[in-house]
Amino acid sequence: MKTWILIIIITLSFGIVHGQEGSDTTYKSENEPPKGSSQYVITTPPDPLNLAQYEASLWPNPSLENFNIKVDSPSDNEIKVYITDFIGRAVSEFNGINRTTLSFGDDFAPGIYFVRVKQDDEFRSTFKIIKQ
């Protein structure tokens, strides 16, 4: 009898902590693309000091040719984009301007890459991209 009660308590606790459907709390990642979409949009929560929003979009993914990235941020400071391959070797690095679409990746070999976006001395976004 005691064993069954313990199992039920653990199961109920696990469902609430990990946000299973039907529990009181459900956690969902805002970094997941909408179903059927190949565009990723990452938005940071509001800044408690000035309620500023940061948004970075990257498309298409996967791609046969090039990728596009656009950052929309309240800061007008320069954007720095760092691209590494699957094992962390630097592949490319470039600078951009806020609210401008940047294209890259035409010369990438097929594979998996990581794109990190930095602004105001802080890494703001990381994307995994696939070049076909």
C-alpha positions as CSV (number, residue, x, y, z in Angstrom):
1,M,0.0,0.0,0.0
2,K,2.8,2.5,0.9
3,T,4.6,1.7,-2.3
4,W,1.6,2.6,-4.5
5,I,1.1,5.9,-2.7
6,L,4.7,6.8,-3.2
7,I,4.6,6.0,-6.9
8,I,1.4,8.1,-7.3
9,I,3.0,11.1,-5.5
10,I,6.1,10.9,-7.6
11,T,4.1,10.6,-10.8
12,L,1.9,13.6,-9.9
13,S,4.9,15.7,-8.9
14,F,6.8,14.8,-12.1
15,G,3.8,15.9,-14.3
16,I,3.6,19.3,-12.6
17,V,7.3,20.0,-12.5
18,H,7.9,19.0,-16.1
19,G,4.7,20.6,-17.5
20,Q,2.9,17.6,-18.9
21,E,-0.3,18.5,-20.7
22,G,-3.1,18.5,-18.2
23,S,-1.0,19.6,-15.3
24,D,-1.4,23.0,-13.6
25,T,1.7,24.4,-15.3
26,T,2.8,23.8,-19.0
27,Y,6.1,25.1,-20.2
28,K,6.6,25.7,-23.9
29,S,9.7,27.0,-25.6
30,E,9.2,30.2,-27.5
31,N,12.2,29.1,-29.7
32,E,10.3,26.4,-31.5
33,P,9.2,27.3,-35.0
34,P,5.5,27.1,-35.7
35,K,4.5,23.7,-37.0
36,G,5.2,23.4,-40.8
37,S,7.4,26.4,-40.8
38,S,11.1,26.5,-41.6
39,Q,11.7,30.0,-40.2
40,Y,13.0,30.4,-36.7
41,V,12.2,33.5,-34.7
42,I,13.8,34.0,-31.3
43,T,12.4,36.7,-29.0
44,T,13.9,37.6,-25.7
45,P,11.6,38.4,-22.8
46,P,10.9,42.1,-22.1
47,D,13.8,44.0,-20.5
48,P,12.5,45.0,-17.0
49,L,14.3,48.4,-17.3
50,N,12.9,49.6,-20.6
51,L,10.6,46.9,-21.9
52,A,12.7,46.6,-25.1
53,Q,12.3,43.6,-27.4
54,Y,15.0,41.8,-29.4
55,E,14.1,39.6,-32.3
56,A,16.2,37.6,-34.7
57,S,14.9,35.7,-37.8
58,L,16.8,33.3,-39.9
59,W,15.4,31.7,-43.1
60,P,15.3,29.4,-45.1
61,N,16.5,26.5,-43.0
62,P,17.5,24.0,-44.4
63,S,18.9,25.7,-47.6
64,L,20.5,24.6,-50.8
65,E,21.9,28.1,-51.5
66,N,22.2,30.9,-49.0
67,F,20.6,31.9,-45.7
68,N,19.1,35.2,-44.6
69,I,19.3,36.7,-41.1
70,K,17.6,39.8,-39.8
71,V,17.8,41.3,-36.3
72,D,15.3,43.8,-35.0
73,S,16.4,45.4,-31.8
74,P,15.9,48.7,-30.0
75,S,19.7,49.1,-30.0
76,D,21.2,50.6,-33.1
77,N,24.6,49.2,-32.3
78,E,26.4,46.9,-34.8
79,I,25.4,43.3,-35.1
80,K,28.2,40.6,-35.2
81,V,27.5,37.2,-36.6
82,Y,29.7,34.2,-35.9
83,I,29.3,30.9,-37.7
84,T,31.0,27.6,-36.7
85,D,30.8,24.2,-38.1
86,F,29.4,21.2,-36.2
87,I,32.6,20.6,-34.2
88,G,33.1,24.3,-33.3
89,R,35.6,25.4,-36.0
90,A,35.1,29.1,-37.1
91,V,33.7,29.2,-40.6
92,S,32.7,32.8,-41.1
93,E,32.3,36.0,-39.2
94,F,30.7,39.3,-40.4
95,N,29.2,42.5,-39.1
96,G,25.8,44.0,-40.0
97,I,23.3,46.7,-39.2
98,N,20.2,46.4,-37.1
99,R,16.9,45.9,-39.1
100,T,18.8,44.9,-42.3
101,T,18.6,41.5,-44.0
102,L,22.0,39.9,-44.4
103,S,22.7,36.9,-46.7
104,F,25.4,34.3,-46.2
105,G,26.3,30.7,-46.8
106,D,26.4,30.4,-50.6
107,D,30.0,29.0,-50.3
108,F,29.3,26.6,-47.4
109,A,29.8,22.9,-47.9
110,P,26.7,20.7,-47.1
111,G,26.5,20.2,-43.3
112,I,25.3,21.5,-40.0
113,Y,26.4,24.9,-38.7
114,F,25.8,27.1,-35.7
115,V,25.1,30.9,-36.1
116,R,25.6,33.1,-33.1
117,V,24.4,36.7,-33.1
118,K,26.1,39.3,-30.8
119,Q,25.0,42.8,-30.1
120,D,26.0,45.2,-27.3
121,D,28.8,42.8,-26.2
122,E,26.2,40.1,-25.5
123,F,25.3,36.9,-27.4
124,R,21.6,37.3,-28.1
125,S,20.7,34.4,-30.4
126,T,22.0,31.0,-31.5
127,F,20.6,29.1,-34.5
128,K,21.4,25.7,-35.9
129,I,21.3,25.7,-39.7
130,I,21.6,22.9,-42.3
131,K,23.2,23.4,-45.7
132,Q,22.0,20.8,-48.1
